[in-house]
Each structure stands twice: as C-alpha cells, then as structure tokens.
Amino acid sequence: MVNSLIKILPESSVIMCIVLTPLLGCCLVTLLQKKRLLEIISVVSSTFILFLTFILFLYVVEFKKITLFNEFFYIDSLSMIVLLLISFVSFVSSIYSINYMGKQFEDGIVDDRHLVRYYQGFNIFIFTMLLVPTINNTGLMWVAVEATTLISVLLIMIYVKEDAIRSAWKYLIIATVGLSFALIGTVFFYYANISDQMEPAQSVEDKINWTSMLENSRAFDPIIVKIAFIFIIIGYGTKAGIAPMHTWLPDAHSESPTPISAMLSGVLLNCALYGILRFYLISSGSIGAEFSDNLLIIFGLMSVGIASFSILFQKDMKRMLAYSSVEHIGIVTLAFGFGGLIGIYGAILHMINHALVKPLMFFASGKISQKYETKAMIKIRGIVTNMPITGIVFLIGGLAIVGLPPFNIFLSKFMILYSGFSSDNILASMVLIILLAIVFIGFIRNLIMMSFGKPKTPIKNGELGILSVVAMVMLVAFVVILGIYIPEPLDILINDAANIFKQV
C-alpha cells in the first residue's frame, strides 16, 4: 500500500506541501479578511497538514527515514513523532478556535483586526514549528526555534492587555537569552565537527548538519562536547520549560488565548525538547551517555520538584496547568536520563500522552473561564452541573494528567518508574514518586472542588459552542484509547525512535 501511495504522492511533494501549506494559509488570511473565511482557511489548512503528515507517517514506518534536497530535510522516527503531534494539536486547535475566538469577538474582547492577526499568527506559528523537526541543519533548527518565540510573543499579546504584554515581554527576554546559550552550544558542536580530521570528504557547510555531527561524534574532543551540551540543555531547556529556566512559562501560558496555550504546552515545549534530544544523541555518541544522563536526571527532578509545590499552592486555573507542563517536561527529561529501552519508550510515549492531555485540559479550562468569567479556581464550582460535557471532559483530563488508570499517562509513567528502578536510579525514582504524590494531592483537590459543588453566583447551564466540544471529545478519545491500546503503526514508530537512542 505504501509503495502505491508513493507513486501517487512522492515523499518530496508530501514534505514540501506540509511545510508550505501554513504559509499559503497565512497569505489567504491576509487577503480574505472576513471572519468566517479566516476560520475556514485555518481549519482546511490544518486538516490538509494532518492528512499529509499521516501519509508521511506511513512512509517513515515503512522506510525508517526520509531525506530530501541532499539531506536538507531529514525525517526519521523521532522527527515523525514531533511532526504528528504538531499537526494533530494544530488541527484540533483550529477547530476549537472557531468557538473560542468567536466568543471573544462577540464579547468585544477582540475585533476584526485582532482576528486577522490571530489567524495570521496561528498559521505562521504552525509553519515555524513544522520546520524544527524536519531540518537537518542544526543552525537552521535553532533559527526555527527562535522564530517560534517571535511569533508566539505576538500571539500572547493579541488581547493588548497589560498582563498579556508584560508576560509576552518576559517570555521574549528569557527565551531569547536562553536560546543564545543554545546557539553557543550549537557553535561548539560545529567547531568540534570541523576540527575532526577524519572526514575530509565532507564539506564545511555539511558539517553543521545533525547527521554529519552524529556520524563523526566519536572523534570529537570530550571537553568541548561536555561544555557544548551544558549550553544546549540550558538554552533549549529554557524554551522547553525545564526548571529553573521555566519562569516565563506560567505567565505566558496563562495569558495566551486558550488555543495558543494548548499549542505552547502541547507541542512547542516538545519542539525545544527535540533540540535537546538531537544533541543528546551526539553527546552520547561522543563521550557515552553517563554525563548527559546525569544532567537530564538533575534537571528533570528539579523541574518536577518545583512544579509539584507550585501546583499545590496555585490559585489560577491556567497557571496550575502551566506548572503541570513543567512537571511533565521534567518527567520526560528524567526518563531520557534513566535510559534503557523501556525508559526511552516510556519517555517518547509520555511526550505523546502529554501532548494530548494538556491541550484537552486547556480547552476545557478556556470554556470554563469564559462561562464563569474568571480563572480563579476558588470562584469556580459545579462545572459538571452547569457544563455537563465540558465538566466530564475536564474531570477525565484531570484524572489522566495525574496518571490514574485507565488513561494514557498512567502507562507511560509506569514505564518510566519501572525504568528508573531497574536502572539503579532508585533514589531519583523514590523522590519522583513522592513529588508525584504531592502533585496528585494539589491537582485532585482543585479538580474536585471545581467539578462539583454549587456555584457562588447563578450560572446559566449549557455548553459554549459545539465545535469546541468536538475538539475536546477527539482528544478524550485518544486519551482513553492510548491508555489501553497502542496501535501497531504507532508502536513501531515509537520503537524505531527508541532504537535511535540505543544505536549511539
């Protein structure tokens, strides 16, 4: 079947269409500045991207990697996982945006001009994220990650409120300074590669490619590699929301329009983490995994620790979800540090699971805050009564995010803890269990209080828009299904991605 598809849709055409479609969407939004057309264009664009990404997914499962333009584009199993997450979360966010931004428009919070800017930014944001996992050139990958910062800053301040502008500037400054460290780390790795005399056949320009660095990594100077990886984990870790470089994240996620919060938390953090993982592979291939594993364990535990106590004392619903993102990125980072086939598989699966559950929680919280006209958790009661579908979805998402069975995150957390104990990281695993218990207490307490009880002020019953419900139900379906069954093609893709780490 795959060979038949390739004859109809060559992989080169598929990749170029995936990358260029959001640019076309942005151009059409700029030309056709009518509210309904803006919504249709963005949904059609994201649907087309999702369809083509699924086709590419089948190709990668079959052929393991795809290259284009002399390896300018390089897509392997790890890239494909990030691509799938970007395309799917963008798709559901485009559907959700119709009702959410429509309600903001009806309430006078945004006008026609703001809507045009929103959908322009939405499409460009997708474009910049799609570049990250598809480009082989590590310098251009850095440019793409930095571009996601610039466009997401504009989306955060779309409401032109004081808090949003302050949060956007904080995000811009911290992320840009952090990414400057990532650039220095990239330069160090490039220097290590051009200093290698073993591969004179490779051009200097090609040596900035990830494939070239990995191929030549065994000849790198160990001191340079250690310094470079420290810069990388601090730099890209800032963008990924890894503590203690996470300080921009709660403000930016809480002040963004809800669809953007979902994309920031669900996929942008994974794009930055992807950058760390690419250089982790080079570092491990050069000096072994022990040095980088220890760094990942330290930063991962620190992230989970800071997030757990922040969640415990949080008052704002979206800030609580933002700190939950810090926690889960910390768990993924820790899992890669634990290593082993089960640990790596669990880490990749957790990336996928979090990218499904967190947008679900942000979508539900967005509709709840519109209904109750507040993000303060103390003022929100009786969601299940007043918004039955949203309330049940919010409850399912909350139970999933803390790792209760039979939902998807339970499976990946179990695999990560198993890997921790079996890899002799017993102390780190015990600390992780304690911190997860603290998160459970803080999250479940707020979840139950908001879901049940009686509102302090009368609230009209009913949902706010059928399309937002559709987007949430799609996410719930995957949250439940992946908790009990992993489809064979996805299992193959995750195993292939995990094997990349075992081959270095």
C-alpha positions as CSV (number, residue, x, y, z in Angstrom):
1,M,0.0,0.0,0.0
2,V,2.8,2.4,0.9
3,N,4.6,1.8,-2.5
4,S,1.3,2.6,-4.2
5,L,0.9,5.8,-2.2
6,I,4.5,6.9,-3.1
7,K,3.6,6.7,-6.8
8,I,0.6,9.0,-6.3
9,L,2.2,11.2,-3.6
10,P,6.0,11.2,-3.7
11,E,7.6,11.9,-0.3
12,S,9.2,15.1,-1.7
13,S,5.9,16.5,-2.6
14,V,4.4,15.5,0.7
15,I,7.1,17.2,2.8
16,M,7.1,20.4,0.8
17,C,3.3,20.6,1.0
18,I,3.4,20.0,4.7
19,V,5.9,22.9,5.2
20,L,4.4,25.3,2.8
21,T,0.6,24.9,3.5
22,P,0.6,27.1,6.6
23,L,2.3,29.8,4.6
24,L,-0.4,29.6,2.0
25,G,-3.0,29.7,4.8
26,C,-1.4,32.9,6.2
27,C,-1.4,34.6,2.7
28,L,-5.1,33.7,2.2
29,V,-6.0,35.0,5.7
30,T,-4.2,38.3,4.9
31,L,-6.1,38.6,1.6
32,L,-9.6,37.4,2.7
33,Q,-10.2,39.3,5.9
34,K,-13.7,38.0,6.7
35,K,-14.3,36.2,10.0
36,R,-15.9,33.1,8.5
37,L,-13.3,32.8,5.8
38,L,-10.5,33.1,8.3
39,E,-11.9,30.2,10.3
40,I,-12.5,28.0,7.2
41,I,-9.0,28.7,5.8
42,S,-7.3,27.8,9.1
43,V,-9.3,24.6,9.5
44,V,-8.8,23.5,5.9
45,S,-5.1,24.2,6.1
46,S,-4.6,22.3,9.4
47,T,-6.7,19.4,8.1
48,F,-4.6,19.2,4.9
49,I,-1.4,19.3,7.0
50,L,-2.7,16.5,9.3
51,F,-3.7,14.3,6.3
52,L,-0.3,14.7,4.6
53,T,1.5,14.1,7.9
54,F,-0.4,10.9,8.3
55,I,0.8,9.9,4.8
56,L,4.4,10.8,5.8
57,F,3.9,8.8,9.0
58,L,3.2,5.7,6.9
59,Y,6.3,6.3,4.8
60,V,8.5,6.6,7.8
61,V,7.1,3.5,9.5
62,E,7.9,1.6,6.2
63,F,11.3,3.2,5.3
64,K,12.5,4.4,8.8
65,K,13.8,7.7,7.4
66,I,13.2,10.1,4.5
67,T,15.7,12.7,3.2
68,L,15.2,15.5,0.7
69,F,17.4,18.0,-1.1
70,N,20.7,16.4,-0.3
71,E,19.6,15.8,3.3
72,F,18.5,19.4,3.9
73,F,15.2,17.8,5.1
74,Y,15.8,14.8,7.3
75,I,12.9,13.0,8.9
76,D,13.4,9.9,11.0
77,S,11.1,8.2,13.6
78,L,11.9,10.8,16.3
79,S,11.2,13.7,13.9
80,M,8.0,12.0,12.8
81,I,6.6,11.8,16.3
82,V,7.1,15.5,16.8
83,L,5.5,16.2,13.4
84,L,2.5,14.1,14.2
85,L,2.0,16.0,17.5
86,I,2.3,19.4,15.8
87,S,-0.1,18.5,13.0
88,F,-2.8,16.9,15.3
89,V,-2.7,19.6,18.0
90,S,-2.8,22.3,15.4
91,F,-5.8,20.6,13.8
92,V,-7.9,20.4,17.0
93,S,-6.8,23.9,18.0
94,S,-8.0,25.3,14.7
95,I,-11.4,23.7,15.3
96,Y,-11.5,24.9,18.9
97,S,-10.5,28.4,17.8
98,I,-13.8,28.9,15.9
99,N,-15.9,28.9,19.0
100,Y,-13.4,30.3,21.4
101,M,-12.3,33.3,19.4
102,G,-15.8,33.7,18.2
103,K,-17.0,34.2,21.8
104,Q,-14.2,36.7,22.4
105,F,-15.3,38.5,19.2
106,E,-19.0,38.6,20.4
107,D,-17.9,39.9,23.8
108,G,-15.9,42.7,22.2
109,I,-12.6,41.4,23.6
110,V,-11.2,41.2,20.0
111,D,-12.3,42.9,16.8
112,D,-11.9,42.1,13.1
113,R,-8.3,43.4,13.1
114,H,-7.3,41.2,16.0
115,L,-8.9,38.2,14.5
116,V,-6.9,38.7,11.3
117,R,-3.7,39.0,13.3
118,Y,-4.6,35.9,15.4
119,Y,-5.2,33.7,12.3
120,Q,-2.1,35.1,10.6
121,G,0.0,34.3,13.7
122,F,-1.7,30.9,14.1
123,N,-0.6,29.7,10.6
124,I,2.9,31.1,10.9
125,F,3.3,29.6,14.3
126,I,2.4,26.2,12.8
127,F,5.0,26.8,10.0
128,T,7.8,27.6,12.4
129,M,7.1,24.6,14.5
130,L,7.0,22.3,11.4
131,L,10.5,23.4,10.4
132,V,12.0,22.3,13.7
133,P,11.8,18.5,13.3
134,T,12.2,18.5,9.6
135,I,15.5,20.4,9.1
136,N,18.8,18.6,9.3
137,N,20.9,21.7,9.7
138,T,21.3,22.4,13.4
139,G,21.9,26.1,12.9
140,L,18.6,26.4,10.9
141,M,16.9,24.3,13.5
142,W,17.9,26.9,16.1
143,V,16.6,29.7,13.8
144,A,13.3,27.9,13.6
145,V,13.0,27.5,17.4
146,E,13.8,31.2,17.8
147,A,11.2,32.0,15.1
148,T,8.6,30.2,17.2
149,T,9.4,32.6,20.1
150,L,8.9,35.7,18.0
151,I,5.6,34.7,16.5
152,S,4.2,33.2,19.8
153,V,5.1,36.5,21.6
154,L,2.7,38.3,19.2
155,L,0.0,35.7,19.8
156,I,0.4,36.1,23.6
157,M,-0.2,39.8,23.5
158,I,-3.1,39.6,21.0
159,Y,-5.5,41.0,23.6
160,V,-3.3,44.1,24.2
161,K,-3.8,43.9,28.0
162,E,-1.2,45.0,30.5
163,D,-0.8,41.5,31.9
164,A,-0.5,39.9,28.5
165,I,2.1,42.4,27.3
166,R,4.1,42.0,30.5
167,S,4.0,38.2,30.1
168,A,5.0,38.4,26.4
169,W,8.0,40.6,27.1
170,K,9.1,38.4,30.0
171,Y,8.8,35.4,27.7
172,L,10.7,37.1,24.9
173,I,13.6,38.2,27.1
174,I,14.0,35.0,29.0
175,A,13.5,32.7,25.9
176,T,15.9,34.8,23.7
177,V,18.6,34.9,26.3
178,G,18.2,31.2,26.9
179,L,18.3,30.4,23.2
180,S,21.5,32.4,22.9
181,F,23.0,29.7,25.1
182,A,21.7,27.0,22.7
183,L,23.3,28.9,19.8
184,I,26.7,28.9,21.6
185,G,26.3,25.2,22.2
186,T,25.5,24.6,18.6
187,V,28.6,26.5,17.6
188,F,30.7,24.4,20.0
189,F,29.4,21.2,18.4
190,Y,30.0,22.6,14.9
191,Y,33.6,23.5,16.0
192,A,34.1,20.0,17.3
193,N,33.0,18.6,13.9
194,I,35.1,20.9,11.7
195,S,38.1,20.2,13.9
196,D,37.7,16.5,13.0
197,Q,40.4,15.5,10.5
198,M,38.9,12.0,10.0
199,E,36.3,13.1,7.5
200,P,38.0,15.5,5.0
201,A,35.5,14.4,2.3
202,Q,32.6,16.3,4.0
203,S,32.3,20.0,3.2
204,V,32.4,22.5,5.9
205,E,28.8,23.5,5.2
206,D,27.6,19.9,5.6
207,K,29.3,19.6,9.0
208,I,26.7,21.7,10.7
209,N,24.1,19.0,9.8
210,W,23.0,16.7,12.6
211,T,23.7,13.6,10.6
212,S,27.3,14.7,10.0
213,M,27.8,15.5,13.7
214,L,26.4,12.1,14.8
215,E,28.5,10.3,12.2
216,N,31.7,12.0,13.3
217,S,30.9,12.3,17.0
218,R,33.3,9.6,18.2
219,A,36.2,11.8,17.1
220,F,35.0,14.9,19.0
221,D,37.0,16.5,21.8
222,P,35.3,15.3,25.0
223,I,35.8,18.6,26.8
224,I,34.2,20.6,24.0
225,V,31.3,18.1,23.9
226,K,30.6,18.5,27.7
227,I,30.7,22.3,27.6
228,A,28.6,22.3,24.4
229,F,25.9,20.0,25.9
230,I,25.7,22.1,29.1
231,F,25.0,25.2,26.9
232,I,22.4,23.2,24.9
233,I,20.5,21.9,27.9
234,I,20.3,25.4,29.4
235,G,19.4,27.0,26.1
236,Y,16.8,24.7,24.7
237,G,15.8,23.8,28.3
238,T,14.7,27.4,28.8
239,K,12.4,27.1,25.8
240,A,11.2,23.7,26.9
241,G,10.2,25.0,30.3
242,I,12.8,22.9,32.3
243,A,13.4,24.3,35.7
244,P,15.0,26.6,36.9
245,M,14.8,28.3,33.4
246,H,11.0,27.9,33.4
247,T,10.0,31.2,34.9
248,W,8.5,32.6,31.6
249,L,6.1,29.7,31.2
250,P,3.3,30.2,33.8
251,D,2.8,33.8,32.8
252,A,2.9,33.2,29.0
253,H,0.6,30.2,29.1
254,S,-1.9,31.8,31.4
255,E,-2.2,35.0,29.4
256,S,-2.3,33.5,25.9
257,P,-5.6,32.8,24.1
258,T,-6.5,29.2,25.1
259,P,-5.8,27.6,21.7
260,I,-2.3,29.1,21.8
261,S,-1.8,27.9,25.4
262,A,-2.7,24.4,24.1
263,M,-0.2,24.6,21.3
264,L,2.5,26.1,23.5
265,S,2.2,23.4,26.1
266,G,1.3,20.5,23.9
267,V,3.8,20.9,21.1
268,L,6.1,23.9,21.4
269,L,7.7,22.5,24.5
270,N,8.3,19.2,22.7
271,C,10.0,21.1,19.8
272,A,12.5,22.6,22.2
273,L,12.9,19.2,23.9
274,Y,13.5,17.7,20.5
275,G,16.5,20.1,20.1
276,I,18.0,18.8,23.4
277,L,17.5,15.2,22.3
278,R,19.2,15.7,19.0
279,F,22.3,17.0,20.7
280,Y,22.0,14.4,23.5
281,L,22.5,11.7,20.8
282,I,25.6,13.5,19.5
283,S,27.0,13.8,23.1
284,S,26.2,10.2,23.9
285,G,27.9,9.0,20.6
286,S,31.0,11.1,21.5
287,I,31.6,10.5,25.3
288,G,29.0,8.0,26.3
289,A,25.6,8.6,27.9
290,E,26.6,8.9,31.5
291,F,27.4,12.6,31.5
292,S,24.3,13.7,29.6
293,D,22.1,11.2,31.5
294,N,23.2,12.7,34.9
295,L,22.4,16.2,33.6
296,L,19.0,15.2,32.4
297,I,18.2,13.5,35.7
298,I,19.2,16.5,37.7
299,F,17.2,19.0,35.6
300,G,14.3,16.6,35.3
301,L,14.0,16.1,39.1
302,M,14.4,19.8,39.7
303,S,11.5,20.6,37.2
304,V,9.2,18.0,38.8
305,G,10.1,19.3,42.3
306,I,9.5,23.0,41.6
307,A,6.3,22.3,39.7
308,S,4.8,20.0,42.4
309,F,5.0,22.6,45.1
310,S,3.8,25.3,42.8
311,I,0.7,23.3,41.8
312,L,0.0,22.7,45.5
313,F,-0.4,26.4,46.2
314,Q,-1.8,27.6,42.9
315,K,-4.9,29.8,42.7
316,D,-5.2,30.4,39.0
317,M,-6.5,27.5,36.8
318,K,-4.4,28.2,33.7
319,R,-1.3,28.8,35.9
320,M,-1.9,25.4,37.5
321,L,-2.0,23.8,34.1
322,A,1.2,25.7,33.1
323,Y,3.1,24.3,36.1
324,S,1.8,20.9,35.2
325,S,3.5,21.3,31.9
326,V,6.8,22.0,33.7
327,E,6.2,18.8,35.7
328,H,5.6,16.6,32.7
329,I,8.5,18.0,30.7
330,G,10.6,17.2,33.8
331,I,9.3,13.7,33.8
332,V,10.2,13.2,30.1
333,T,13.6,14.7,30.7
334,L,14.1,12.4,33.7
335,A,13.0,9.4,31.7
336,F,15.6,10.0,29.0
337,G,18.2,10.3,31.7
338,F,17.1,6.9,33.1
339,G,17.7,5.4,29.7
340,G,17.2,1.8,28.7
341,L,14.8,0.7,26.0
342,I,11.7,0.8,28.3
343,G,12.7,4.2,29.7
344,I,13.2,5.7,26.3
345,Y,10.0,4.2,25.0
346,G,8.2,5.5,28.1
347,A,9.7,8.9,27.6
348,I,8.6,9.1,24.0
349,L,5.1,7.8,24.8
350,H,4.9,10.4,27.6
351,M,5.7,13.1,25.1
352,I,2.7,11.9,23.0
353,N,0.4,11.4,26.0
354,H,1.1,14.9,27.5
355,A,0.6,16.5,24.1
356,L,-2.9,15.0,24.0
357,V,-4.0,15.6,27.6
358,K,-2.7,19.1,28.1
359,P,-4.5,20.7,25.2
360,L,-7.6,18.9,26.4
361,M,-7.2,20.5,29.8
362,F,-6.5,23.9,28.3
363,F,-9.5,23.6,26.0
364,A,-11.8,22.7,28.9
365,S,-10.3,25.5,31.1
366,G,-10.8,28.0,28.3
367,K,-14.6,27.3,28.0
368,I,-14.9,27.2,31.8
369,S,-13.2,30.6,32.2
370,Q,-15.5,32.1,29.5
371,K,-18.6,30.6,31.2
372,Y,-17.6,31.7,34.8
373,E,-15.8,34.9,33.6
374,T,-12.8,34.1,35.8
375,K,-9.7,31.9,36.0
376,A,-9.7,31.9,39.8
377,M,-10.3,28.4,41.0
378,I,-11.9,29.5,44.2
379,K,-14.8,31.1,42.2
380,I,-15.4,28.1,40.0
381,R,-17.8,25.4,41.3
382,G,-20.3,22.9,39.8
383,I,-18.8,22.6,36.3
384,V,-20.3,19.1,35.8
385,T,-23.8,20.5,36.6
386,N,-23.5,23.7,34.6
387,M,-21.5,22.4,31.6
388,P,-22.0,18.6,31.6
389,I,-19.9,17.7,28.6
390,T,-17.1,20.2,29.4
391,G,-17.3,19.1,33.1
392,I,-16.9,15.4,32.3
393,V,-14.1,16.2,29.8
394,F,-12.3,18.4,32.4
395,L,-12.7,15.6,35.0
396,I,-11.3,12.9,32.6
397,G,-8.4,15.2,31.7
398,G,-7.6,15.9,35.3
399,L,-7.6,12.3,36.3
400,A,-5.5,11.5,33.2
401,I,-2.9,14.3,33.9
402,V,-2.2,13.0,37.4
403,G,-1.6,9.5,36.0
404,L,-4.6,7.5,37.1
405,P,-5.6,4.3,35.1
406,P,-7.1,3.6,32.7
407,F,-5.9,6.8,31.0
408,N,-2.8,7.2,28.8
409,I,-0.4,8.9,31.1
410,F,-0.6,6.1,33.7
411,L,1.0,3.7,31.2
412,S,3.9,6.0,30.3
413,K,4.5,7.0,34.0
414,F,4.6,3.3,34.9
415,M,7.2,2.5,32.3
416,I,9.3,5.5,33.4
417,L,9.2,4.5,37.0
418,Y,10.0,0.8,36.1
419,S,13.0,2.1,34.1
420,G,14.2,4.2,37.0
421,F,14.2,1.4,39.5
422,S,15.6,-1.2,37.0
423,S,18.5,1.2,36.0
424,D,19.7,1.6,39.6
425,N,18.4,5.2,39.8
426,I,16.5,4.1,42.9
427,L,16.9,7.4,44.9
428,A,15.7,9.5,42.0
429,S,12.8,7.2,41.4
430,M,11.7,7.4,45.1
431,V,11.9,11.2,45.0
432,L,9.9,11.2,41.8
433,I,7.1,9.1,43.5
434,I,7.0,11.5,46.4
435,L,6.8,14.5,44.2
436,L,4.1,12.9,42.0
437,A,2.1,12.3,45.2
438,I,2.3,16.0,46.0
439,V,1.1,16.9,42.5
440,F,-1.8,14.4,42.9
441,I,-2.9,16.0,46.2
442,G,-2.8,19.5,44.8
443,F,-4.4,18.8,41.4
444,I,-7.1,16.4,42.6
445,R,-8.2,18.8,45.4
446,N,-8.7,21.6,42.9
447,L,-10.3,19.3,40.3
448,I,-12.9,18.0,42.7
449,M,-13.8,21.4,44.1
450,M,-14.3,22.9,40.7
451,S,-16.1,20.0,39.1
452,F,-18.7,19.6,41.9
453,G,-20.4,21.8,44.4
454,K,-22.7,24.8,43.9
455,P,-21.6,28.0,42.1
456,K,-21.4,31.1,44.3
457,T,-23.3,33.1,41.7
458,P,-26.0,31.7,39.4
459,I,-24.6,30.3,36.2
460,K,-26.7,29.6,33.1
461,N,-26.5,25.9,32.2
462,G,-25.2,24.8,28.8
463,E,-22.1,24.5,26.6
464,L,-20.4,27.3,24.7
465,G,-20.2,26.1,21.1
466,I,-20.5,22.7,19.6
467,L,-17.1,22.8,17.7
468,S,-15.1,23.3,20.9
469,V,-16.9,20.2,22.3
470,V,-16.0,18.3,19.2
471,A,-12.3,19.2,19.6
472,M,-12.3,18.1,23.2
473,V,-14.1,14.8,22.5
474,M,-11.5,14.0,19.8
475,L,-8.7,14.4,22.4
476,V,-10.6,12.4,25.0
477,A,-10.9,9.5,22.6
478,F,-7.1,9.3,22.2
479,V,-6.6,9.8,25.9
480,V,-8.7,6.8,26.6
481,I,-7.6,4.6,23.7
482,L,-3.9,5.1,24.3
483,G,-4.4,4.1,28.0
484,I,-5.5,0.6,27.0
485,Y,-4.1,0.1,23.5
486,I,-1.2,1.4,21.3
487,P,-1.9,0.9,17.6
488,E,0.7,-1.2,15.9
489,P,2.0,1.5,13.5
490,L,2.4,3.9,16.4
491,D,4.1,1.2,18.4
492,I,6.5,0.6,15.6
493,L,7.3,4.3,15.2
494,I,8.0,4.7,19.0
495,N,10.2,1.6,19.0
496,D,12.1,2.9,16.0
497,A,12.6,6.2,17.7
498,A,13.8,4.5,20.9
499,N,16.2,2.4,18.9
500,I,17.9,5.5,17.6
501,F,19.0,6.2,21.2
502,K,20.3,2.6,21.6
503,Q,22.4,2.8,18.4
504,V,24.7,5.5,19.7
